[in-house]
Amino acid sequence: MDTINAFVHELKQYHFLKAMEKINKLGTGARNTPKTAVKNKAVSRVLTEIDMKQDILDMALGLANLADPTAKEIAAHLLGKIYEVKPEQVTEKLRILADDENWEVREWAAGACGDILSNHFQAFYDDMMNWTADESGNVRRAAALAAKYAGKIRKPEYAEPLLDLVEQLLTDDDHYVRKNLGAFAIGDGLLRYYPESTLARLDNWIKVDDEHARWNIAKIFSAAEGMKHVNECKEIFQVLLKDDRNKVKRAVRSTCNKIEKRNPGLLFGIYS
């Protein structure tokens, strides 16, 4: 019996610790944890071999309650696949995982949220909107990433609701949220998937006289996708350049340096 089969076998018996002992034998690297491919294979095997979704939910919850980060990661991915079994229970468990102390667990939880938002948009959207007001920056950040991941399927009807979602975080002062919002969730995400809608929204966002909002807007153009729209956003850039607040000035300077490094001369029309 190979390791993944042994993991699934123990999981079927609800021997959660024994199941993790099996899969953790494949740990590598400095953290001695299984590679992402191994964890994805384990998830796939569970989804293939377990017919009852309630059983998968029970197994996912059992794994999520362990202290083992790998168990929580696998649990998050499984939860993303069986949301419809018990939506409230799945949502609450993912919120806990999105606020986990381990950054990799938080990544898997955010990915699961994106998966659910993609496949159960109407049912899950309000939960993600509520997360944008959560007391935890980790949870608010997960909502931003979920919006990006859901945007990948490029359904036109998702554009405005997803932009409404990230708009709630535009003035968020949490560093972790900002780090993942402007450049990543919007610049590398929604701007790529819904360029016209996002550019139209930027025309409104630049009117928000808040240093965190301006910081995020500046960072949007530091992403490779954002750089493609620099010239058509000349008026937005000029507003940013005139903002004297230190946080905004640092963000604009950093973004301009990245643009000049990757696209020399691209900013000529902005400065002239």
C-alpha positions in Angstrom: 0.0 0.0 0.0 1.5 3.3 -1.1 1.6 6.3 1.3 -1.4 8.1 -0.2 -3.5 4.9 -0.1 -2.4 4.4 3.5 -3.5 8.0 4.4 -6.9 7.5 2.8 -7.3 4.1 4.5 -6.7 5.6 8.0 -8.9 8.5 7.2 -11.8 6.2 6.3 -11.4 4.7 9.8 -11.4 8.3 11.2 -7.9 7.7 12.5 -6.9 11.3 11.9 -3.5 11.2 13.7 -2.5 7.9 12.1 -3.5 9.3 8.7 -1.3 12.3 9.1 1.6 10.1 10.3 1.4 8.3 7.0 1.4 11.4 4.8 4.0 13.3 6.8 6.5 10.5 6.0 6.7 12.3 2.6 7.8 15.5 4.2 10.7 17.4 2.6 12.5 20.7 2.9 13.4 22.8 5.9 9.9 22.5 7.3 9.8 18.8 6.6 6.2 19.0 5.2 4.8 17.2 2.1 5.0 19.1 -1.1 1.9 20.8 -2.5 1.6 18.1 -5.2 1.5 15.4 -2.6 -1.2 17.2 -0.6 -3.2 17.8 -3.8 -3.0 14.1 -4.7 -4.2 13.2 -1.2 -7.2 15.5 -1.6 -8.0 14.2 -5.0 -7.8 10.6 -3.8 -10.2 11.4 -0.9 -12.7 13.1 -3.3 -12.5 10.1 -5.7 -12.8 7.3 -3.2 -15.3 8.7 -0.7 -18.8 8.8 -2.1 -20.7 10.5 0.7 -20.1 14.2 0.9 -21.1 14.2 4.6 -18.3 11.7 5.2 -15.8 14.0 3.5 -17.1 16.9 5.6 -16.6 14.9 8.8 -13.1 13.9 7.8 -12.2 17.5 6.9 -13.5 18.7 10.2 -11.5 16.0 12.0 -8.3 17.0 10.2 -9.0 20.7 10.7 -9.1 20.2 14.5 -5.6 18.8 14.6 -2.6 20.9 15.4 -0.7 19.7 12.3 -0.5 22.4 9.6 -0.6 19.9 6.8 -3.8 18.4 8.2 -5.4 21.9 8.2 -4.3 22.5 4.6 -5.8 19.3 3.4 -8.9 20.1 5.4 -9.3 23.5 3.9 -9.1 22.1 0.4 -11.6 19.4 1.1 -14.0 22.0 2.7 -13.8 24.0 -0.5 -15.2 21.1 -2.3 -18.2 20.2 -0.1 -19.5 23.6 0.9 -23.1 22.7 -0.1 -23.3 20.0 2.6 -23.4 22.4 5.5 -22.6 25.9 4.3 -22.6 27.6 7.7 -20.3 25.0 9.3 -17.9 25.0 6.4 -17.8 28.8 6.3 -17.1 29.1 10.0 -14.3 26.5 9.9 -12.7 28.2 7.0 -12.8 31.5 8.8 -10.9 29.9 11.7 -8.4 28.4 9.2 -8.0 31.8 7.5 -6.9 33.2 10.8 -4.5 30.4 11.6 -1.0 31.2 12.9 0.6 29.3 10.0 0.8 31.3 6.8 0.5 28.2 4.6 -2.7 27.2 6.2 -4.0 30.7 5.6 -3.1 30.4 1.9 -5.0 27.1 1.6 -8.0 28.5 3.4 -8.1 31.6 1.1 -7.8 29.3 -1.9 -10.8 27.2 -0.7 -12.8 30.4 -0.3 -12.0 31.4 -3.8 -13.1 27.9 -4.9 -16.4 28.3 -3.1 -17.0 31.8 -4.3 -16.5 30.6 -7.9 -18.9 27.8 -7.7 -21.5 29.1 -5.2 -21.3 32.8 -5.8 -24.8 33.9 -4.7 -24.7 31.7 -1.6 -21.2 32.6 -0.4 -20.8 36.2 -1.5 -22.5 37.7 1.5 -20.2 35.8 3.8 -17.2 37.2 2.0 -18.6 40.6 2.3 -19.0 40.1 6.0 -15.4 38.9 6.2 -14.2 42.3 5.0 -15.4 43.7 8.3 -14.0 40.9 10.4 -11.8 42.0 13.4 -9.0 39.9 12.1 -6.8 41.2 9.3 -6.0 37.7 8.3 -9.7 37.0 7.6 -10.2 40.3 5.7 -7.2 39.4 3.6 -8.7 36.0 2.8 -11.8 37.8 1.4 -9.6 39.9 -0.9 -7.8 36.7 -2.2 -11.1 34.9 -2.6 -12.3 37.8 -4.9 -9.2 37.5 -7.0 -9.5 33.7 -7.3 -13.2 33.9 -8.2 -12.4 36.5 -10.8 -10.3 33.9 -12.8 -13.4 32.4 -14.3 -14.2 35.8 -15.9 -17.9 35.7 -15.6 -19.1 39.2 -16.7 -21.8 39.3 -14.0 -19.1 38.8 -11.3 -17.2 41.9 -12.1 -19.1 44.6 -10.2 -19.8 42.5 -7.1 -16.2 41.5 -6.9 -15.1 45.1 -7.2 -17.6 46.0 -4.5 -16.0 43.4 -2.3 -12.4 44.6 -2.6 -13.6 48.2 -2.4 -14.6 47.5 1.2 -10.9 46.9 2.0 -9.5 49.9 0.1 -9.0 52.0 3.2 -8.0 49.1 5.4 -4.9 50.1 7.5 -3.7 46.5 8.2 -0.4 45.9 6.5 -1.2 42.2 5.7 -4.4 43.3 3.9 -2.7 46.1 2.0 0.1 43.8 1.0 -2.3 41.5 -0.8 -4.9 43.9 -2.0 -3.6 46.6 -4.4 -0.8 44.8 -6.3 -2.1 41.3 -6.0 -5.9 41.0 -5.7 -6.6 44.0 -7.9 -3.5 44.7 -10.0 -2.6 41.1 -10.8 -6.2 39.9 -10.5 -9.4 41.9 -11.2 -7.6 44.3 -13.5 -6.5 41.3 -15.6 -9.9 39.6 -15.6 -12.2 42.7 -15.8 -10.0 45.5 -17.2 -12.8 47.9 -18.3 -14.8 47.5 -15.1 -11.7 47.9 -12.9 -10.4 50.9 -14.7 -13.8 52.6 -14.4 -13.8 51.8 -10.7 -10.3 53.4 -10.4 -11.7 56.7 -11.7 -14.0 56.7 -8.6 -11.4 55.3 -6.1 -8.9 58.0 -6.8 -11.4 60.5 -5.5 -11.2 58.8 -2.0 -9.0 61.1 0.0 -7.5 58.4 2.2 -3.8 57.5 2.3 -4.4 53.8 2.5 -6.7 53.9 -0.6 -4.1 56.0 -2.5 -1.4 53.5 -1.4 -3.4 50.6 -2.8 -4.1 52.4 -6.0 -0.4 53.2 -6.5 0.5 49.6 -5.9 -2.0 48.4 -8.5 0.4 49.8 -11.2 3.4 48.0 -9.7 1.9 44.7 -11.0 2.8 43.6 -14.5 -0.8 43.9 -15.5 -1.1 47.3 -14.0 1.8 48.6 -15.9 0.0 48.0 -19.2 -2.5 50.7 -18.2 -0.2 53.4 -17.0 -0.6 55.7 -19.9 -4.4 55.5 -20.0 -4.4 56.3 -16.3 -2.4 59.5 -16.6 -4.8 61.6 -14.6 -4.9 59.0 -11.8 -1.1 59.0 -11.7 -0.9 62.7 -11.6 -3.2 62.8 -8.5 -0.9 60.3 -6.9 2.2 62.3 -7.7 0.7 65.4 -6.1 -0.2 63.6 -2.8 2.3 64.8 -0.1 1.5 62.1 2.5 4.6 60.0 3.2 2.8 56.7 2.9 1.5 57.6 -0.5 4.8 59.2 -1.7 6.7 56.0 -0.7 4.2 53.8 -2.6 4.3 56.0 -5.7 8.1 56.1 -5.6 8.4 52.3 -5.3 5.9 51.8 -8.1 7.6 54.3 -10.4 11.0 52.6 -9.8 9.5 49.2 -10.7 7.9 50.6 -13.9 11.2 52.3 -15.0 13.1 49.1 -14.3 10.8 46.9 -16.4 9.6 49.5 -18.9 12.2 52.3 -19.4 10.5 55.5 -20.6 7.0 54.3 -20.0 6.4 57.2 -17.5 7.6 59.9 -19.8 4.1 60.9 -20.8 3.1 61.0 -17.1 5.7 63.4 -16.0 5.4 65.7 -19.1 
